[in-house]
Amino acid sequence: MKEMKLEVISKFCHLEMIAFMDIPKSWPKVKRLEAEYGAILPTSKPDVDNILKASMDGLEGAVYHTDAQVTSVNAKKVFCHPDKGPVLYLAVSWTE
């Protein structure tokens, strides 16, 4: 993994988060396919707000000074493709 040195920003910003969750292996094949194609969304723990809080805390001091600078958020939790595995996507944007 490559380490990136980022300059901590002091202006307001927008955070986008997509949490790709594992499809339970115990589910029947039909239900697993529905989850893979987005017909079923994950409703189990962890809750999307808890993932978001932990992510925002992790970015504090690395991307922005305090999470109070985040003025808007777009967050969702979806099932991942079985071959890809779970991952957390975070994007921070701001304007001049």
C-alpha positions as CSV (number, residue, x, y, z in Angstrom):
1,M,0.0,0.0,0.0
2,K,1.3,3.4,-0.9
3,E,1.4,6.1,1.7
4,M,0.1,9.5,0.6
5,K,1.0,12.7,2.3
6,L,-2.0,15.0,2.3
7,E,-2.2,18.6,3.4
8,V,-4.8,19.0,6.1
9,I,-7.5,21.4,5.0
10,S,-9.2,24.0,7.1
11,K,-12.3,24.8,4.9
12,F,-15.7,23.1,4.9
13,C,-16.1,19.9,2.8
14,H,-18.4,17.2,1.6
15,L,-18.0,13.6,2.4
16,E,-19.2,10.7,0.3
17,M,-19.1,7.1,1.7
18,I,-20.1,3.8,0.2
19,A,-19.7,0.7,2.4
20,F,-19.6,-2.5,0.3
21,M,-20.7,-5.3,2.7
22,D,-20.2,-9.1,2.3
23,I,-23.2,-11.2,1.2
24,P,-23.9,-13.9,3.9
25,K,-22.7,-17.3,2.6
26,S,-25.6,-18.9,4.4
27,W,-28.1,-17.3,2.1
28,P,-29.7,-19.4,-0.7
29,K,-28.3,-18.8,-4.2
30,V,-31.3,-16.9,-5.4
31,K,-31.2,-14.5,-2.5
32,R,-27.4,-14.1,-2.9
33,L,-27.9,-13.1,-6.6
34,E,-30.6,-10.6,-5.6
35,A,-28.2,-9.0,-3.2
36,E,-25.4,-9.0,-5.7
37,Y,-27.6,-7.1,-8.2
38,G,-28.9,-4.6,-5.7
39,A,-32.5,-6.0,-5.3
40,I,-31.7,-6.5,-1.6
41,L,-29.8,-4.0,0.6
42,P,-27.9,-4.8,3.8
43,T,-29.9,-4.1,6.9
44,S,-27.6,-5.9,9.4
45,K,-25.0,-4.3,11.7
46,P,-22.9,-2.3,11.5
47,D,-25.3,0.6,11.0
48,V,-24.4,3.1,8.3
49,D,-24.2,5.9,10.9
50,N,-21.6,4.0,12.9
51,I,-19.5,3.3,9.8
52,L,-19.7,7.0,8.9
53,K,-18.7,8.2,12.4
54,A,-15.7,5.9,12.5
55,S,-14.7,7.0,9.0
56,M,-15.0,10.7,9.9
57,D,-13.0,10.2,13.0
58,G,-10.3,8.4,11.0
59,L,-10.0,11.3,8.5
60,E,-9.7,13.9,11.3
61,G,-6.2,15.2,11.5
62,A,-5.3,13.6,8.2
63,V,-7.6,15.2,5.7
64,Y,-9.4,17.9,7.8
65,H,-8.7,19.4,11.2
66,T,-12.1,18.5,12.8
67,D,-15.2,16.6,11.6
68,A,-17.1,19.8,12.2
69,Q,-15.8,21.0,8.8
70,V,-17.9,18.3,7.1
71,T,-21.1,20.2,6.2
72,S,-22.7,17.6,3.9
73,V,-22.7,13.8,3.6
74,N,-23.9,11.2,1.2
75,A,-23.6,7.7,2.7
76,K,-24.9,4.3,1.8
77,K,-24.4,0.6,2.5
78,V,-24.6,-1.9,-0.3
79,F,-23.6,-5.5,-0.9
80,C,-20.4,-6.1,-2.7
81,H,-19.7,-8.5,-5.6
82,P,-18.6,-11.9,-4.2
83,D,-15.3,-11.8,-6.1
84,K,-14.4,-8.3,-4.9
85,G,-14.9,-8.6,-1.2
86,P,-15.9,-5.8,1.3
87,V,-14.4,-2.4,0.9
88,L,-15.1,1.2,2.2
89,Y,-15.0,4.0,-0.4
90,L,-14.5,7.5,0.9
91,A,-14.3,10.7,-1.1
92,V,-13.8,14.2,0.3
93,S,-14.4,17.2,-1.8
94,W,-14.3,21.0,-1.2
95,T,-14.5,24.2,-3.3
96,E,-12.4,27.2,-3.3
